[in-house]
Amino acid sequence: MEWNLETQGIRAKYLGGDECVGIVMESRVKYGGGVQHRVLLTKPFTFLGTVKEAGTMVLIDHEEVQQVFSAAKAMALAYIEVVDIPVISS
């Protein structure tokens, strides 16, 4: 996986805990050689009882990234969960 994920959507573990989805706004090399991403959340999640709302910026270490996809897919994943899509049964 490439280290620079700017403008890409990601699914990652926030501090090794709950899963978050967002768009990478900045990728940087930390002191000591590790990589960290500044991520704009596209959907909310809860971490230690605190809700991190969509639109919040979080820092994610590269090792915590589980999946990389387009920014459009990150937005679509957020939209699908917000909109009440009716289920048609036969």
Backbone hydrogen bonds, N-H to C=O, Kabsch-Sander energy under -0.5 kcal/mol:
donor,donor_aa,acceptor,acceptor_aa,energy
5,L,3,W,-0.9
7,T,24,V,-3.0
8,Q,5,L,-2.2
9,G,69,F,-3.1
10,I,22,G,-2.8
11,R,67,Q,-2.1
12,A,20,C,-2.5
13,K,64,E,-1.9
14,Y,12,A,-0.5
14,Y,18,D,-3.1
15,L,13,K,-0.7
16,G,13,K,-0.7
17,G,14,Y,-2.2
20,C,12,A,-3.0
22,G,10,I,-1.9
23,I,40,L,-2.4
24,V,8,Q,-2.9
25,M,23,I,-0.5
25,M,38,R,-3.1
26,E,38,R,-1.3
28,R,36,Q,-2.6
30,K,28,R,-0.6
30,K,34,G,-3.8
33,G,30,K,-2.4
36,Q,28,R,-2.6
37,H,60,I,-3.1
38,R,26,E,-2.9
39,V,37,H,-0.6
39,V,58,V,-3.2
40,L,23,I,-2.8
41,L,39,V,-0.7
41,L,56,T,-2.8
42,T,21,V,-2.2
43,K,21,V,-0.9
45,F,52,K,-1.7
47,F,50,T,-2.9
50,T,47,F,-1.9
52,K,45,F,-3.3
52,K,50,T,-0.5
53,E,51,V,-0.7
55,G,41,L,-2.5
56,T,53,E,-1.8
58,V,39,V,-2.3
60,I,37,H,-2.7
62,H,35,V,-2.5
64,E,61,D,-2.0
65,V,62,H,-1.4
66,Q,11,R,-2.9
67,Q,11,R,-1.8
69,F,9,G,-2.9
71,A,7,T,-0.6
74,A,70,S,-1.6
75,M,71,A,-2.0
76,A,72,A,-2.3
77,L,73,K,-2.6
78,A,74,A,-1.5
79,Y,75,M,-2.4
80,I,76,A,-2.6
81,E,77,L,-1.1
82,V,78,A,-1.1
83,V,79,Y,-2.5
85,I,83,V,-1.3
88,I,86,P,-0.5
89,S,87,V,-0.6
